[in-house]
């Protein structure tokens, strides 16, 4: 059975923990007005880094809408073909899904613009 265009399916990800090399995300789905856990997934911060590549970690405050968010920042050199660039990701347990921003070669390729706190 295919849901109608007016059907709404809600799913959320909650940051369970932020560790030096990964974040733990719990995914939940709203079913019959009840949130059900789909389990916890380990999301490696260096998921696209190859073994042996140096990954640097730092901390930074990022403004998202009206909020000042404390983030852990992961950065490393990424080689694509003959070209090398720097990849950076900002993560925080303060936002849904945990990812605040991603940047490649100094250009923002993904950014959280706003979120609601309940």
C-alpha positions in Angstrom: 0.0 0.0 0.0 1.5 3.3 -1.0 0.9 6.3 1.3 -1.0 9.2 -0.2 0.7 12.5 -1.0 -0.8 14.0 2.2 0.6 11.2 4.4 3.4 12.4 6.8 6.0 10.0 8.1 8.2 11.3 10.9 11.7 10.1 11.6 14.3 11.6 13.9 17.9 10.9 14.8 19.2 11.6 18.2 22.8 11.9 19.1 23.5 9.4 21.8 27.2 10.2 22.3 30.0 12.0 20.5 33.3 10.2 20.8 36.7 11.2 19.4 36.4 9.1 16.2 32.6 8.7 15.9 29.1 9.7 16.9 26.4 7.4 18.0 23.0 8.1 16.4 19.7 6.6 17.5 17.0 6.6 14.7 13.3 6.6 15.8 10.1 6.5 13.7 6.7 7.8 14.7 4.2 4.9 14.3 0.6 5.2 15.5 1.5 8.3 17.6 4.3 6.4 19.3 8.1 6.8 18.8 9.8 3.5 18.1 13.6 3.1 18.1 15.1 1.6 15.0 18.4 1.2 16.9 21.7 3.0 17.4 24.2 3.4 14.5 27.9 4.2 14.8 28.8 7.1 12.4 32.6 7.3 12.0 33.8 10.9 11.7 36.5 9.7 9.3 34.1 7.6 7.3 35.7 8.7 4.0 39.3 8.7 5.2 41.5 5.9 4.1 43.6 4.0 6.7 46.8 5.9 7.5 45.4 9.3 6.7 45.9 11.8 9.5 42.6 13.1 10.9 42.8 16.3 13.0 40.1 17.1 15.6 39.3 20.5 17.1 36.4 22.4 18.6 34.5 25.4 17.3 31.3 27.3 18.0 29.0 27.6 14.9 25.9 29.9 14.7 22.8 28.0 13.5 19.8 30.2 13.3 19.5 31.8 16.7 21.6 29.2 18.4 25.4 29.1 19.2 26.4 25.4 18.8 29.5 23.8 20.3 30.9 21.5 17.6 33.7 18.9 17.3 35.4 19.5 14.0 37.1 16.6 12.0 39.4 17.5 9.1 41.7 15.5 6.8 43.2 15.6 3.4 41.1 13.8 0.8 42.5 12.7 -2.6 40.3 12.5 -5.6 42.1 11.3 -8.7 45.2 13.5 -8.9 43.8 16.3 -6.8 44.0 16.7 -3.1 41.7 18.8 -1.0 40.8 19.3 2.7 37.5 17.8 3.9 36.0 19.2 7.2 32.9 18.1 9.1 31.3 19.8 12.2 29.2 17.6 14.5 27.3 18.2 17.7 24.9 16.4 20.0 22.9 19.6 20.3 21.3 19.3 16.8 19.1 16.6 15.3 21.1 14.2 13.2 24.4 15.5 14.8 25.8 17.0 11.6 26.1 20.8 11.6 28.2 21.5 8.5 30.4 19.9 5.9 33.1 21.7 3.8 35.3 20.6 0.9 38.2 22.7 -0.5 37.0 25.6 1.6 33.5 25.6 0.2 30.5 24.7 2.3 28.7 21.7 0.7 26.2 21.0 3.5 25.0 23.3 6.3 22.2 23.1 8.9 20.4 26.5 8.7 17.8 26.1 11.5 16.3 23.5 13.9 13.7 23.5 16.6 14.3 22.5 20.2 11.4 20.7 21.8 
